[in-house]
Structures are given as C-alpha cells and as structure tokens.
C-alpha cells in the first residue's frame, strides 16, 4: 500500500496530544493537595482513576473498532476526553477531578488501541519499526513540554498576560487553566480528524485479540504472568516517580512546585526520551537482557541519590532515573513477545493491561506516605525496580535481539 504521509503526521500529532494530556498529573500534585486540601492517599486516587481507565477501556475499544472503524473511534475518544476536561474546568472539585481523569484516561486508552495498527497501515509495514521509534520520541517530547506549559500558565494566569483564561480560572486554583487548554486541544483534534480521510486498516494476526479461551490458556503459562507483572512494575515505577517528584522536592527541600518542581518533572521525561535514543544504539551492540539489567542498576543508584541526597542532588538524580528507565518498556515488551511462539495479539493485550500498575503503585506510595512519610512510601519502588532488573537473569527468549559484532 502507498504510504500516506498525512495520516502518519496525524498519528504523530495524536501521540503528542496523548502524552501532553497523560503525563502532566505529576507536576499538578502539590497544587491539587493544597487547593483541595487532600492527603497523599486521596491525591493518589487521581492517577489511579486515569490509569484504571486503560484496564476498563482497552478491550471494549478493540471491539468498537471492529464495528465503527478508526476514524469514528478517534473522534469519540477525543470527545470523551473533551467532556472530562470541560467537567473539571467548569466544576473544579475533588470528585469531578476523579471523574474527569477517568474520562480522559478512557479517551487516551481508545486512542492507543487505534493508532498503532493505523500507523503500520498508513506508514508502510517496512517502515513500522522506524515510525514506532519516532512516535515514542514525540511522545517523550510532549511529556517534556507539558510541565513547562503548566508552569507558564500558573505563573502568568493572574498577572494580566492571559486575561481571557484568567476570567475562566478560579484565583485559588490557577492549574485549572490547563484543563481549559485541554478542552481546546481536544476540540481541535476532533475537527482535524473529522476533515481527514482515513485508509482502510486490515489487522494482522499479531494485532487481532483472540477469544477468551486463548487469553485464559496464556494466563496459565508462568512466563506470561511474569511478564504481565514486569509491565505492571515498569508503568507503576514510571508513574510512581513522575507523580511524586514535585511533591517530594517541596516536602523535603522546599522547592517551588510550580517552577522548580515542574521543571524537574519535565527533565525526567526529557531525559527518558534521550535515554531511549542511547538505548537503541546499545541494543545493536549488546544483548537486551544485559542492557535492561545494567540500566536498571543505574536507575536504582540514581533513585537512591534522589531520595537520600541533598536538594541539589535530588534535582539532578530524579531526571537521571528517567534516563536509565528509558529502555525498560521496549525491552520488557520485546522479551515478552519473543518468549512465546503463538497468540501474540492476545499476549499483547494481556501485557498492555499491565498499564494499571500506573494506577496502583502511586496509590500505594500515597498510602505509605500518609503513615510513614513520602520518602518511605517511595522506597516501595525498590521492590519493583529489583523485579525489573532480575528479568535480565531469568528471561529465556526464543529469539534474541540481533547485534552487530565489533
């Protein structure tokens, strides 16, 4: 099939928007705690609501695509995210925040199910690997940009720079301005997609999810369960760090969460993108299991410096955790798929469900933080990172990554 550069560009834009809306929660945590007067456990329910939506919507979204096709589902996804954003912008309180993030999460889950097969079809199968890496880099770029946009808005919202937005935003909740921005972004995406012509997508055997029996048969295999928990641990670690960086820096080192804290989160995502580029090069030279174990060990060292070092050290060490965590997701996913010989579509669905780790791990950290302090709560992530590092020792893929001999 002829490559459709317009649709490839649209998919890259969609990746940017998904990341922009997804990874801004962390910098908001201190403001939300202060604005709604919440405990750590209560504020942790917000990322829980967002990521649990992936567990709820991923499989139904796949079924809906079969019936209504990609264009309608993408429009519906952005409309759901628009409703969630508008709800919190109009009625800013704790309960609407939970519902809002759940709706936005549902929309993002629907988009994730659509865009990967669409990227393969519109960009050409022979270019799919390159386009996937490019999409991840754009995803990381948006994660870097969104905390900086938040910082700009909260600093300037009530100083006369943004009068129209200021009129819609409560004086004590400047971060709500971000959700007005989200409503505009979602509406623009609906309009762009509505005016776009989509190619016909034929799902491959790798992308089609099998019947319930296939999923149950896979779950009886220990290796499938082990890799599910690996993805669970990775996403939980990523979100458990990103969501609590700003609050940690504020609690223990008194850094301003609206500027310094937001910048630290931005660099966490920015260095994760940079680390991904280095990881691609290393995977051409070394066995992926060695890369995973080595990078995980360096992530643990950086994480320890962030938790127990001085404030200036923590400002550098937290982003470095992102740098070293960058290779975890792609290596775990590829090792998992290369460890079974059939039903890769169903196995992929099981692995993606592990994203709910991003819902549960921040909640555990918040609960522990309320009882024994946030530093103690974040120490729980040592368990998840050790589990990830040990994959390099027990993984036995049928196919290993091809390397260049020097």
ZINORDA-V108038 format. One record per residue. RES is the residue in one small letter. SS is DSSP state (helix for helix, strand for strand, loop for the rest). PSI is psi in radians with two decimals (999 if undefined). NEAR is the number of other C-alpha atoms within 10 Angstrom. Layout:
res | ss | psi | near
RES | SS | PSI | NEAR
RES | SS | PSI | NEAR
This chain:
res | ss | psi | near
x | loop | 2.46 | 9
x | loop | 2.42 | 8
x | loop | 2.42 | 16
x | loop | 1.63 | 15
x | helix | -0.55 | 12
x | helix | -0.81 | 14
x | helix | -0.65 | 20
x | helix | -0.78 | 21
x | helix | -0.70 | 15
x | helix | -0.70 | 17
x | helix | -0.72 | 22
x | helix | -0.70 | 22
x | helix | -0.68 | 16
x | helix | -0.72 | 23
x | helix | -0.74 | 24
x | helix | -0.81 | 23
x | helix | -0.73 | 21
x | helix | -0.84 | 22
x | helix | -0.71 | 21
x | helix | -0.73 | 22
x | helix | -0.47 | 23
x | helix | -0.81 | 20
x | loop | 0.41 | 25
x | loop | -0.13 | 25
x | helix | -0.72 | 21
x | helix | -0.92 | 23
x | helix | -0.43 | 31
x | helix | -0.33 | 24
x | helix | -0.89 | 23
x | helix | -0.70 | 27
x | helix | -0.70 | 20
x | helix | -0.75 | 20
x | helix | -0.82 | 17
x | helix | -0.77 | 12
x | helix | -0.69 | 16
x | helix | 0.01 | 14
x | loop | 1.12 | 13
x | loop | 2.73 | 15
x | loop | 2.98 | 14
x | helix | -0.67 | 25
x | helix | -0.73 | 18
x | helix | -0.73 | 16
x | helix | -0.49 | 23
x | helix | -0.31 | 25
x | helix | -0.33 | 21
x | helix | -0.95 | 24
x | helix | -0.49 | 28
x | helix | -0.82 | 22
x | helix | -0.66 | 24
x | helix | -0.90 | 27
x | helix | -0.41 | 30
x | helix | -0.40 | 22
x | helix | -0.53 | 24
x | helix | -0.71 | 27
x | helix | -0.55 | 21
x | helix | -0.70 | 16
x | helix | -0.32 | 18
x | helix | -0.89 | 22
x | helix | -0.82 | 17
x | helix | -0.61 | 12
x | helix | -0.69 | 21
x | helix | -0.69 | 20
x | helix | -0.70 | 12
x | helix | -0.62 | 14
x | helix | -0.66 | 17
x | helix | -0.62 | 10
x | helix | -0.75 | 10
x | helix | -0.16 | 10
x | helix | 3.00 | 16
x | helix | -0.77 | 24
x | helix | -0.82 | 18
x | helix | -0.65 | 15
x | helix | -0.67 | 21
x | helix | -0.71 | 25
x | helix | -0.79 | 21
x | helix | -0.69 | 16
x | helix | -0.79 | 25
x | helix | -0.53 | 28
x | helix | -0.68 | 20
x | helix | -0.77 | 22
x | helix | -0.63 | 27
x | helix | -0.80 | 25
x | helix | -0.73 | 17
x | helix | -0.77 | 26
x | helix | -0.77 | 28
x | helix | -0.65 | 19
x | helix | -0.84 | 21
x | helix | -0.60 | 21
x | helix | -0.67 | 25
x | helix | -0.64 | 15
x | loop | 1.29 | 12
x | loop | 1.76 | 19
x | loop | 3.04 | 14
x | helix | -0.78 | 20
x | helix | -0.73 | 11
x | helix | -0.50 | 17
x | helix | -0.73 | 22
x | helix | -0.84 | 19
x | helix | -0.71 | 18
x | helix | -0.84 | 27
x | helix | -0.55 | 28
x | helix | -0.77 | 25
x | helix | -0.75 | 24
x | helix | -0.71 | 28
x | helix | -0.70 | 30
x | helix | -0.76 | 28
x | helix | -0.75 | 30
x | helix | -0.63 | 30
x | helix | -0.74 | 24
x | helix | -0.74 | 28
x | helix | -0.71 | 24
x | helix | -0.65 | 19
x | helix | -0.58 | 24
x | helix | -0.81 | 23
x | helix | -0.43 | 19
x | helix | -0.87 | 17
x | helix | -0.62 | 21
x | helix | -0.65 | 21
x | helix | -0.70 | 25
x | helix | -0.75 | 22
x | helix | -0.84 | 23
x | helix | -0.51 | 24
x | helix | -0.21 | 24
x | loop | 2.31 | 18
x | helix | -0.62 | 15
x | helix | -0.30 | 9
x | helix | 0.11 | 14
x | helix | -0.73 | 17
x | helix | -0.80 | 12
x | helix | -0.80 | 11
x | helix | -0.60 | 20
x | helix | -0.73 | 16
x | helix | -0.75 | 15
x | helix | -0.71 | 13
x | helix | -0.70 | 22
x | helix | -0.62 | 17
x | helix | -0.71 | 21
x | helix | -0.68 | 20
x | helix | -0.78 | 24
x | helix | -0.65 | 26
x | helix | -0.75 | 22
x | helix | -0.66 | 25
x | helix | -0.55 | 28
x | helix | -0.67 | 27
x | helix | -0.69 | 21
x | helix | -0.73 | 27
x | helix | -0.55 | 28
x | helix | -0.65 | 20
x | helix | -0.76 | 16
x | helix | -0.83 | 22
x | helix | -0.75 | 22
x | helix | -0.77 | 14
x | helix | -0.85 | 22
x | helix | -0.50 | 20
x | helix | -0.56 | 15
x | helix | -0.06 | 14
x | loop | -0.61 | 21
x | loop | 0.42 | 17
x | loop | 0.23 | 10
x | loop | -0.10 | 10
x | loop | -0.61 | 12
x | loop | 1.22 | 12
x | helix | -0.70 | 13
x | helix | -0.77 | 10
x | helix | -0.65 | 19
x | helix | -0.62 | 20
x | helix | -0.44 | 12
x | helix | -0.15 | 14
x | loop | 2.24 | 22
x | loop | 2.40 | 16
x | loop | -0.61 | 12
x | loop | -0.07 | 10
x | loop | 1.14 | 15
x | helix | -0.43 | 21
x | helix | -0.29 | 24
x | helix | -0.42 | 27
x | helix | -0.51 | 20
x | helix | -0.59 | 22
x | helix | -0.46 | 22
x | helix | -0.68 | 20
x | helix | -0.71 | 15
x | helix | -0.69 | 21
x | helix | -0.70 | 21
x | helix | -0.77 | 14
x | helix | -0.79 | 16
x | helix | -0.73 | 22
x | helix | -0.71 | 16
x | helix | -0.71 | 13
x | helix | -0.67 | 21
x | helix | -0.79 | 20
x | helix | -0.79 | 12
x | helix | -0.80 | 12
x | helix | -0.68 | 19
x | helix | -0.64 | 14
x | loop | -0.04 | 9
x | loop | 2.59 | 12
x | loop | 2.16 | 10
x | loop | 2.53 | 16
x | loop | 2.84 | 15
x | loop | 2.31 | 11
x | loop | 2.16 | 15
x | loop | 2.02 | 12
x | loop | 2.41 | 14
x | loop | 2.99 | 10
x | loop | -0.49 | 13
x | loop | -0.46 | 15
x | loop | -0.26 | 19
x | loop | 2.21 | 17
x | loop | 2.36 | 21
x | loop | -3.09 | 16
x | loop | 3.02 | 9
x | helix | -0.68 | 10
x | helix | -0.68 | 9
x | helix | -0.76 | 13
x | helix | -0.76 | 17
x | helix | -0.69 | 11
x | helix | -0.72 | 11
x | helix | -0.72 | 20
x | helix | -0.25 | 16
x | loop | -0.20 | 10
x | loop | 2.16 | 11
x | helix | -0.63 | 10
x | helix | -0.59 | 16
x | helix | -0.79 | 20
x | helix | -0.71 | 14
x | helix | -0.74 | 16
x | helix | -0.54 | 24
x | helix | -0.82 | 25
x | helix | -0.46 | 19
x | helix | -0.81 | 27
x | helix | -0.69 | 27
x | helix | -0.82 | 24
x | helix | -0.69 | 27
x | helix | -0.93 | 25
x | helix | -0.64 | 24
x | helix | -0.70 | 27
x | helix | -0.83 | 25
x | helix | -0.89 | 23
x | helix | -0.57 | 24
x | helix | -0.57 | 29
x | helix | -0.90 | 25
x | helix | -0.68 | 26
x | loop | -0.39 | 24
x | loop | -0.07 | 27
x | helix | -0.94 | 29
x | helix | -0.77 | 29
x | helix | -0.67 | 26
x | helix | -0.83 | 23
x | helix | -0.58 | 24
x | helix | -0.77 | 18
x | helix | -0.80 | 16
x | helix | -0.38 | 14
x | helix | 0.00 | 14
x | loop | 0.57 | 14
x | loop | 2.50 | 18
x | loop | 2.06 | 15
x | helix | -0.42 | 24
x | helix | -0.27 | 23
x | helix | -1.27 | 18
x | helix | -0.79 | 18
x | helix | -0.77 | 26
x | helix | -0.68 | 28
x | helix | -0.66 | 22
x | helix | -0.72 | 26
x | helix | -0.71 | 31
x | helix | -0.76 | 28
x | helix | -0.47 | 23
x | helix | -0.84 | 28
x | helix | -0.65 | 29
x | helix | -0.78 | 23
x | helix | -0.45 | 22
x | helix | -0.68 | 25
x | helix | -0.79 | 25
x | helix | -0.71 | 17
x | helix | -0.57 | 20
x | helix | -0.65 | 24
x | helix | -0.80 | 16
x | helix | -0.70 | 14
x | helix | -0.67 | 25
x | helix | -0.70 | 14
x | helix | -0.76 | 11
x | helix | -0.57 | 17
x | loop | -0.26 | 20
x | loop | -0.22 | 14
x | loop | -0.51 | 16
x | loop | 2.73 | 16
x | loop | 2.33 | 15
x | helix | -0.52 | 26
x | helix | -0.66 | 24
x | helix | -0.70 | 16
x | helix | -0.77 | 20
x | helix | -0.84 | 27
x | helix | -0.77 | 20
x | helix | -0.82 | 14
x | helix | -0.61 | 22
x | helix | -0.72 | 25
x | helix | -0.76 | 18
x | helix | -0.61 | 16
x | helix | -0.71 | 24
x | helix | -0.73 | 19
x | helix | -0.80 | 15
x | helix | -0.72 | 23
x | helix | -0.69 | 25
x | helix | -0.74 | 17
x | helix | -0.66 | 19
x | helix | -0.72 | 25
x | helix | -0.65 | 22
x | helix | -0.04 | 12
x | loop | 3.10 | 14
x | loop | 2.96 | 12
x | helix | -0.76 | 18
x | helix | -0.59 | 11
x | helix | -0.74 | 14
x | helix | -0.64 | 23
x | helix | -0.55 | 25
x | helix | -0.65 | 16
x | helix | -0.66 | 23
x | helix | -0.85 | 25
x | helix | -0.57 | 28
x | helix | -0.49 | 25
x | helix | -0.73 | 29
x | helix | -0.71 | 27
x | helix | -0.82 | 27
x | helix | -0.37 | 26
x | helix | -0.13 | 28
x | loop | -0.54 | 27
x | loop | -0.17 | 25
x | helix | -0.90 | 25
x | helix | -0.94 | 17
x | helix | -0.63 | 17
x | helix | -0.77 | 18
x | helix | -0.77 | 24
x | helix | -0.77 | 18
x | helix | -0.70 | 15
x | helix | -0.70 | 22
x | helix | -0.91 | 25
x | helix | -0.52 | 21
x | loop | 0.02 | 18
x | loop | -0.08 | 19
x | loop | 2.71 | 18
x | loop | -0.09 | 10
x | loop | 2.97 | 13
x | loop | 0.76 | 19
x | helix | -0.54 | 21
x | helix | -0.82 | 18
x | helix | -0.71 | 21
x | helix | -0.69 | 25
x | helix | -0.70 | 18
x | helix | -0.71 | 20
x | helix | -0.74 | 22
x | helix | -0.78 | 22
x | helix | -0.55 | 17
x | helix | -0.41 | 22
x | helix | -0.19 | 23
x | helix | -0.37 | 24
x | helix | -0.22 | 23
x | helix | -0.54 | 27
x | helix | -0.28 | 27
x | helix | -0.73 | 27
x | helix | -0.72 | 23
x | helix | -0.80 | 29
x | helix | -0.56 | 32
x | helix | -0.73 | 24
x | helix | -0.75 | 20
x | helix | -0.76 | 25
x | helix | -0.74 | 25
x | helix | -0.80 | 20
x | helix | -0.66 | 20
x | helix | -0.64 | 19
x | helix | -0.56 | 15
x | helix | -0.67 | 12
x | helix | 0.14 | 11
x | loop | 2.59 | 16
x | helix | -0.64 | 21
x | helix | -0.77 | 18
x | helix | -0.74 | 16
x | helix | -0.75 | 21
x | helix | -0.37 | 24
x | loop | -0.34 | 16
x | loop | -0.48 | 17
x | helix | -0.25 | 24
x | helix | -0.66 | 14
x | helix | -0.77 | 11
x | helix | -0.66 | 19
x | helix | -0.63 | 23
x | helix | -0.72 | 15
x | helix | -0.78 | 17
x | helix | -0.76 | 26
x | helix | -0.60 | 23
x | helix | -0.30 | 15
x | helix | -0.64 | 19
x | helix | -0.35 | 21
x | helix | -0.61 | 12
x | helix | -0.21 | 10
x | loop | 2.33 | 17
x | loop | 1.23 | 16
x | loop | 2.57 | 16
x | loop | -0.65 | 12
x | loop | 2.23 | 13
x | loop | 2.78 | 14
x | loop | 2.44 | 16
x | loop | 2.26 | 12
x | loop | 2.81 | 14
x | loop | 2.21 | 9
x | loop | 2.21 | 7
x | loop | 999 | 4
